[in-house]
């Protein structure tokens, strides 16, 4: 019984670490997104549309990379919980 409880606590700990990792990545993404959007606005206001588009594309790339990261985390933990 104690072993099962420890196993659950360990699994819970892994989930908490993953949640913190995802939260940290989301916060980092939010920071970079804000900076890139700010730079895109400056580029737009200074009549540099190509640069503005470039910054917007970088924001989209960051979002895609984070989505891929999140999917990997979800798959990893889904497989662990299905097996257990």
MODELLER restraints for C-alpha pairs under 7 A, 6 or more apart:
rsr = mdl.restraints
at = mdl.atoms
rsr.add(forms.Gaussian(group=physical.xy_distance, feature=features.Distance(at['CA:22:A'], at['CA:70:A']), mean=6.96, stdev=0.5))
rsr.add(forms.Gaussian(group=physical.xy_distance, feature=features.Distance(at['CA:29:A'], at['CA:62:A']), mean=6.80, stdev=0.5))
rsr.add(forms.Gaussian(group=physical.xy_distance, feature=features.Distance(at['CA:33:A'], at['CA:59:A']), mean=5.56, stdev=0.5))
rsr.add(forms.Gaussian(group=physical.xy_distance, feature=features.Distance(at['CA:36:A'], at['CA:55:A']), mean=5.56, stdev=0.5))
rsr.add(forms.Gaussian(group=physical.xy_distance, feature=features.Distance(at['CA:36:A'], at['CA:56:A']), mean=6.99, stdev=0.5))
rsr.add(forms.Gaussian(group=physical.xy_distance, feature=features.Distance(at['CA:36:A'], at['CA:59:A']), mean=6.64, stdev=0.5))
rsr.add(forms.Gaussian(group=physical.xy_distance, feature=features.Distance(at['CA:37:A'], at['CA:55:A']), mean=6.89, stdev=0.5))
rsr.add(forms.Gaussian(group=physical.xy_distance, feature=features.Distance(at['CA:37:A'], at['CA:56:A']), mean=6.70, stdev=0.5))
rsr.add(forms.Gaussian(group=physical.xy_distance, feature=features.Distance(at['CA:39:A'], at['CA:55:A']), mean=6.98, stdev=0.5))
rsr.add(forms.Gaussian(group=physical.xy_distance, feature=features.Distance(at['CA:40:A'], at['CA:51:A']), mean=6.96, stdev=0.5))
rsr.add(forms.Gaussian(group=physical.xy_distance, feature=features.Distance(at['CA:40:A'], at['CA:52:A']), mean=4.11, stdev=0.5))
rsr.add(forms.Gaussian(group=physical.xy_distance, feature=features.Distance(at['CA:40:A'], at['CA:55:A']), mean=5.48, stdev=0.5))
rsr.add(forms.Gaussian(group=physical.xy_distance, feature=features.Distance(at['CA:40:A'], at['CA:56:A']), mean=6.60, stdev=0.5))
rsr.add(forms.Gaussian(group=physical.xy_distance, feature=features.Distance(at['CA:41:A'], at['CA:52:A']), mean=6.77, stdev=0.5))
rsr.add(forms.Gaussian(group=physical.xy_distance, feature=features.Distance(at['CA:43:A'], at['CA:49:A']), mean=6.47, stdev=0.5))
rsr.add(forms.Gaussian(group=physical.xy_distance, feature=features.Distance(at['CA:43:A'], at['CA:51:A']), mean=5.99, stdev=0.5))
rsr.add(forms.Gaussian(group=physical.xy_distance, feature=features.Distance(at['CA:43:A'], at['CA:52:A']), mean=5.09, stdev=0.5))
rsr.add(forms.Gaussian(group=physical.xy_distance, feature=features.Distance(at['CA:44:A'], at['CA:52:A']), mean=5.61, stdev=0.5))
